[in-house]
Amino acid sequence: MALLEGCRHSLEISIPVDAVETETQRVLASIQKRAKFPGFRPGKVPVDLVRRNYSEEIRQQVVENLVPRFFRERVESEDLKVVGAPQISDVKYEAGQPLHFKAEFEVAPVIELQEYKGLTVTYADPEITEEDIARRLDELRHQKADYANVDPRPLEDGDYAVVSLESLAGVEGEPIRQDELMLEIGGADTLAGFSENLRGASPGEEREFDVAYPEDYGQARLSGRTVRFRALVKGIRRKELPELNDEFAQDVGDYLNLEELREAVRKALFAERQFAAQREAKDRLVDQLVDLHDFPVPEAYVEQQLRNRAEQTVRSLAAGGVDLKSFQLDWEKFKDSQREKALREVKASLLLERIAEREAVEVTRDEVDREVDRIARQRREPAAAVRVRLEKDGSLRNIAAHIQTEKTLAFLFEHARKEPPEESR
């Protein structure tokens, strides 16, 4: 065996004459059964005639049948974990001689783990202030708000304009059309162009105006564009917030009083921020792991991760309203820009898999079932039907792998040394 570069290997394999002859006779017999020649019944064509007239097909089938088998036997005997399909070349096949061929392929890297317990990471549990709780309660009040109609008058800041909206120019793909849309005049979530051009308009009034969308706008087909709209003001509403009291708490959920709701809000905020803070800490631990380990990565793994990233990019663009029929991804440019990230992601995955193996991090049937149940509830489908579909398309294995990764990250975080941020020291 020859090591070419990184994870690439090369093998020169020779298949013994007796194995070649046995396979040749088997292929010859198979072709003889279906061979048709004038003057001979099917299956009765002389072997020599079949051999002469089907020589190329015989040769091709013998090579196709023997090469994969002997390649597999060889790599198994040398305990090589082959990644992807081998490249077969230099095939030498002569009657009465061994069949020679060369195989080039990639193997999974052998990873010598460095110390991964006791890594240092900046982390502190979040603190929830009274202001945090007040803001979340205020958000809940806005969610429970009522909108009261206001007698016709010119729109002013704080009003909710009920408008029908139609784009006239500047939009890629289908025009924007909405029969009834509420826009808060002067609101933080309302683009300035809408507030500026609708302020002062009265119900029944129609206006045309341009709206400039920021570069970082959520919908790709609108980001950075200036769109011309026609808007008809259909009415005015005012938001009326409920009072913050025990009755409000009971309306929000199964809470006896406002104090119980406040405590539930505090716990929810703590859980949300703790999850986010731990996720950031775990990401930093993974970055440290990758930096600590230098090993070659099969190109097949990197290519697959690049394809995954490309698919995520396309899905994101589609969700943002981009017309994929007119979208063309520059694959070479994309690969160049994303290769380093993809390489680090593959290294991280291999390292976490190796640590899980060493620490015997296993996934139970119950853990997978809970995730399947969660997906079923989300899709509003029977859990049994969801499981069958996930098993069929291979997603169940991905779910188990994801759970194992999360458990391994939790293990690393648990055994890490946590240092508080500088501002809290």
C-alpha positions in Angstrom: 0.0 0.0 0.0 1.2 3.5 -0.8 0.2 6.7 1.0 -0.2 9.4 -1.6 -1.2 12.6 0.3 -3.3 13.3 3.4 -6.0 10.6 3.5 -5.4 9.3 -0.1 -4.0 5.8 -0.4 -3.1 3.5 -3.3 -3.2 -0.2 -3.7 -1.7 -2.5 -6.4 -3.9 -5.6 -6.4 -3.4 -8.9 -8.3 -6.2 -11.4 -8.7 -5.0 -15.0 -9.0 -5.4 -16.8 -12.3 -7.7 -19.5 -10.9 -10.2 -16.8 -9.6 -10.1 -15.1 -13.0 -10.7 -18.3 -14.8 -13.5 -19.4 -12.5 -15.3 -16.0 -13.0 -14.7 -16.1 -16.7 -16.3 -19.5 -17.0 -19.3 -18.3 -14.9 -19.8 -15.2 -17.1 -19.3 -17.3 -20.3 -22.0 -19.8 -19.1 -24.4 -16.9 -18.3 -23.9 -15.3 -21.7 -24.2 -18.7 -23.5 -27.7 -19.2 -22.1 -29.0 -16.1 -23.8 -26.8 -15.9 -26.9 -28.6 -16.2 -30.2 -26.9 -17.3 -33.4 -28.4 -18.5 -36.7 -28.6 -22.3 -36.8 -28.4 -22.8 -33.0 -31.2 -23.1 -30.5 -31.0 -20.7 -27.5 -28.5 -22.0 -25.0 -26.9 -24.4 -27.5 -24.4 -22.0 -29.1 -20.8 -23.4 -28.9 -18.7 -21.9 -26.1 -15.9 -21.0 -28.6 -18.3 -19.1 -30.7 -19.6 -17.2 -27.7 -16.1 -16.5 -26.5 -15.1 -15.0 -29.8 -18.2 -12.9 -30.4 -18.7 -11.7 -26.8 -15.1 -11.2 -25.8 -15.5 -7.5 -24.8 -18.6 -8.1 -22.8 -17.0 -11.1 -21.1 -14.0 -9.0 -20.2 -16.0 -6.2 -18.9 -18.2 -8.4 -16.7 -15.3 -10.3 -15.3 -13.6 -7.0 -14.3 -16.8 -5.5 -12.9 -17.4 -8.6 -10.8 -13.9 -9.3 -9.5 -12.4 -5.9 -8.9 -14.9 -4.7 -6.3 -14.7 -8.1 -4.5 -11.0 -8.3 -4.3 -10.7 -4.6 -3.5 -13.1 -5.1 -0.6 -11.2 -8.2 0.7 -7.9 -6.4 0.6 -9.0 -3.3 2.5 -10.8 -5.4 5.1 -7.6 -7.5 5.5 -5.6 -4.3 6.1 -8.4 -2.8 8.3 -8.7 0.3 6.1 -11.9 2.4 6.5 -12.5 3.5 2.9 -14.3 6.8 2.3 -16.2 7.2 -0.9 -15.7 5.1 -4.1 -12.2 4.1 -5.2 -10.7 5.2 -8.5 -9.7 2.1 -10.5 -7.0 2.4 -13.1 -4.2 0.4 -14.9 -6.4 -2.7 -15.4 -4.4 -5.5 -17.0 -6.3 -8.6 -18.0 -4.9 -11.2 -20.3 -6.1 -14.7 -20.8 -4.2 -17.2 -18.6 -2.7 -14.3 -16.5 -3.6 -12.7 -13.2 -5.8 -9.7 -13.4 -3.9 -6.6 -12.1 -5.4 -3.2 -11.2 -4.6 -0.1 -9.2 -7.0 1.5 -6.7 -6.7 5.0 -5.4 -9.0 6.0 -2.5 -9.4 7.9 0.7 -9.6 6.5 4.2 -11.0 7.9 7.4 -8.2 9.6 9.4 -6.7 8.0 12.5 -7.2 10.7 15.2 -4.9 10.8 18.2 -7.0 12.6 20.8 -5.3 15.3 22.8 -6.6 16.2 26.3 -10.2 17.3 25.9 -11.3 17.4 29.5 -10.7 20.4 31.6 -10.6 22.9 28.7 -11.1 26.5 29.9 -14.1 28.4 28.7 -15.6 31.8 29.6 -19.1 31.2 31.1 -21.4 32.4 33.8 -25.1 31.6 34.5 -27.2 34.5 33.3 -28.8 37.0 35.8 -32.4 38.0 35.3 -33.3 41.5 36.4 -36.6 43.1 37.3 -36.3 45.1 34.1 -36.0 41.9 32.1 -39.1 40.5 33.7 -41.0 43.8 33.1 -40.0 43.8 29.4 -41.2 40.2 28.9 -44.5 41.0 30.7 -44.9 44.0 28.5 -44.4 41.8 25.4 -47.2 39.5 26.7 -49.5 42.5 27.1 -48.8 43.5 23.5 -49.6 39.9 22.4 -52.9 40.1 24.3 -53.8 43.6 23.0 -57.1 44.5 21.4 -57.3 46.9 18.4 -60.1 49.4 18.5 -61.4 51.2 15.5 -60.9 55.0 15.5 -63.2 57.5 13.8 -61.8 58.8 10.4 -59.1 61.4 10.8 -55.5 62.0 9.5 -53.0 59.3 10.6 -50.5 60.1 13.3 -47.7 58.4 15.1 -49.0 55.5 17.3 -51.9 54.8 15.0 -52.3 51.4 13.2 -53.2 52.1 9.6 -55.3 49.5 7.9 -54.2 49.5 4.3 -54.4 47.6 1.1 -51.0 47.5 -0.5 -49.7 46.8 -4.0 -46.2 47.0 -5.4 -45.9 48.8 -8.8 -42.2 48.4 -9.5 -38.9 47.3 -7.9 -39.9 43.7 -6.8 -38.3 40.6 -8.2 -40.8 37.9 -9.2 -44.4 38.1 -8.2 -45.7 41.6 -7.2 -46.6 42.2 -3.6 -50.4 42.4 -3.0 -52.1 42.5 0.4 -55.8 43.4 0.8 -55.6 44.2 4.5 -52.4 45.0 6.3 -51.8 46.9 9.6 -48.9 49.2 9.8 -47.9 51.1 13.0 -47.2 54.7 12.0 -43.8 55.6 13.5 -43.4 52.2 14.9 -40.0 50.6 15.4 -41.0 47.6 13.2 -42.4 49.8 10.4 -40.0 50.9 7.6 -39.5 54.7 7.7 -40.8 54.9 4.1 -44.2 53.7 5.0 -44.5 56.0 8.1 -43.3 59.1 6.2 -45.7 58.6 3.3 -48.8 57.5 5.2 -48.6 60.0 8.0 -51.4 62.5 7.6 -53.4 60.4 5.2 -57.1 59.8 6.0 -59.3 56.7 5.4 -60.3 56.5 1.8 -57.2 58.2 0.6 -54.8 56.5 -1.9 -51.1 57.3 -2.2 -48.2 56.2 -4.3 -44.6 56.3 -2.9 -41.2 54.6 -2.8 -39.9 52.6 0.1 -36.1 51.8 0.4 -35.4 48.4 2.0 -32.2 48.0 4.0 -29.5 45.6 2.8 -30.0 43.3 5.7 -33.7 43.0 5.2 -35.1 39.5 6.0 -36.5 38.8 2.5 -33.7 38.5 -0.1 -35.9 39.7 -3.0 -36.5 43.0 -1.2 -33.2 43.6 0.6 -31.4 46.7 -0.8 -34.2 47.5 -3.2 -36.4 50.6 -3.6 -40.0 49.5 -4.3 -42.8 51.7 -5.5 -46.2 51.0 -3.8 -49.8 52.1 -4.1 -51.5 52.1 -0.8 -55.2 52.7 0.1 -55.9 53.7 3.7 -59.0 51.7 4.7 -59.2 52.5 8.4 -57.5 53.5 11.7 -57.0 51.4 14.8 -55.5 52.0 18.2 -53.8 49.3 20.3 -55.4 48.8 23.8 -53.2 46.9 26.2 -54.7 44.9 29.1 -53.9 45.9 32.7 -51.1 44.0 34.4 -53.1 42.2 37.2 -54.2 38.8 38.5 -56.9 38.6 35.8 -54.3 39.1 33.1 -52.1 36.3 34.6 -55.1 33.9 34.5 -55.8 34.9 30.9 -52.2 34.3 29.8 -52.1 30.7 31.2 -52.7 28.5 34.2 -51.5 31.0 36.8 -53.3 31.9 40.0 -52.1 35.4 40.2 -49.6 38.0 38.8 -46.8 36.9 41.2 -47.0 33.3 39.9 -46.8 34.6 36.3 -43.8 36.8 37.2 -41.9 33.7 38.6 -42.8 31.7 35.5 -41.4 34.5 33.3 -38.2 34.6 35.4 -37.7 30.9 35.0 -38.4 31.0 31.3 -36.0 33.9 30.7 -33.3 32.1 32.7 -33.7 28.9 30.8 -33.6 30.7 27.4 -30.5 32.7 28.3 -28.7 29.8 29.9 -29.3 27.7 26.8 -27.9 30.4 24.6 -24.9 31.1 26.9 -24.1 27.4 27.1 -24.4 27.0 23.3 -21.9 29.8 22.8 -19.5 28.2 25.4 -19.8 24.8 23.7 -19.1 26.4 20.3 -15.9 27.9 21.8 -14.9 24.5 23.2 -15.3 22.9 19.8 -13.2 25.7 18.3 -10.5 24.8 20.9 -10.7 21.1 20.0 -10.3 21.8 16.3 -7.3 24.1 17.0 -5.7 21.4 19.3 -5.9 18.6 16.7 -4.0 18.5 13.3 -5.0 15.6 11.1 -5.9 15.2 7.4 -9.5 15.1 6.3 -10.9 13.1 3.4 -11.8 15.4 0.5 -15.1 13.5 0.2 -16.1 14.6 3.6 -15.3 18.3 2.8 -17.2 18.1 -0.5 -20.3 16.7 1.2 -20.2 19.4 3.8 -19.9 22.0 1.1 -22.9 20.5 -0.6 -24.8 20.7 2.7 -23.9 24.4 3.1 -25.0 25.1 -0.5 -28.3 23.4 0.1 -28.8 25.5 3.3 -27.9 28.6 1.4 -30.5 27.8 -1.4 -33.2 27.0 1.2 -32.5 30.3 3.0 -32.7 32.2 -0.3 -36.0 30.5 -1.1 -37.4 31.3 2.3 -36.4 34.9 1.7 -38.5 35.1 -1.5 -35.7 34.6 -4.1 -37.0 33.0 -7.3 -34.8 29.9 -7.6 -35.6 29.5 -11.3 -33.5 32.6 -12.1 -30.9 31.9 -9.4 -27.5 30.4 -10.4 -25.0 29.4 -7.7 -21.4 29.9 -8.7 -20.2 26.5 -7.3 -16.5 27.2 -7.7 -16.7 30.6 -6.1 -18.9 29.2 -3.3 -16.5 26.4 -2.6 -13.5 28.8 -2.4 -15.4 31.0 0.1 -16.8 28.3 2.2 -14.0 25.6 2.2 -12.3 26.6 5.4 -15.6 26.7 7.3 -16.6 23.3 5.9 -13.2 21.8 6.8 -13.4 23.0 10.4 -17.0 21.7 10.6 -15.9 18.2 9.4 -13.0 18.2 11.8 -15.3 19.1 14.7 -17.7 16.3 13.7 -15.0 13.7 13.5 -13.5 14.8 16.9 -16.9 14.7 18.7 -17.5 11.3 17.2 -14.2 10.1 18.4 -14.7 11.5 21.9 -18.2 9.9 22.0 -16.6 6.6 21.2 -13.9 6.9 23.9 -16.4 8.0 26.5 -19.1 5.5 25.5 -21.7 8.2 24.9 -24.7 6.2 23.7 -28.1 7.2 22.5 -31.1 5.3 24.0 -34.3 4.3 22.2 -36.2 6.5 24.6 -34.2 9.5 23.6 -34.9 8.9 20.0 -38.6 8.3 20.7 -38.9 11.6 22.5 -37.5 13.4 19.5 -39.8 11.6 17.1 -42.8 12.4 19.4 -41.7 16.1 19.3 -41.5 16.1 15.5 -44.9 14.3 15.3 -46.5 16.9 17.5 -45.0 19.7 15.5 -46.3 18.2 12.2 -49.6 17.1 13.9 -49.2 13.6 12.7 -49.3 10.2 14.4 -45.9 9.3 15.9 -45.8 5.8 14.4 -46.3 7.2 10.9 -43.6 9.8 11.4 -41.2 7.1 12.7 -41.8 4.9 9.6 -41.1 7.8 7.3 -38.0 8.9 9.2 -36.6 5.3 9.1 -37.3 5.0 5.4 -35.5 8.2 4.4 -32.6 7.7 6.8 -33.5 10.7 9.0 -33.8 8.5 12.1 -30.0 7.8 12.0 -29.4 11.6 11.7 -31.6 12.2 14.7 -29.6 9.6 16.8 -26.3 11.2 15.6 -27.6 14.7 16.6 -28.5 13.5 20.0 -25.1 11.8 20.5 -23.4 15.0 19.4 -25.5 17.1 21.9 -24.7 14.6 24.7 -21.0 14.8 23.8 -21.0 18.6 23.9 -22.8 18.5 27.3 -20.0 16.1 28.5 -17.3 18.5 27.3 -19.1 21.5 28.9 -19.6 19.6 32.2 -15.8 18.8 32.4 -14.6 22.2 31.3 -13.2 24.9 33.6 -15.5 27.8 33.6 -14.1 31.3 34.0 -16.5 34.2 34.6 -16.4 37.1 32.0 -14.0 39.8 32.9 -16.7 42.3 33.7 -18.0 40.0 36.4 -14.7 39.3 38.1 
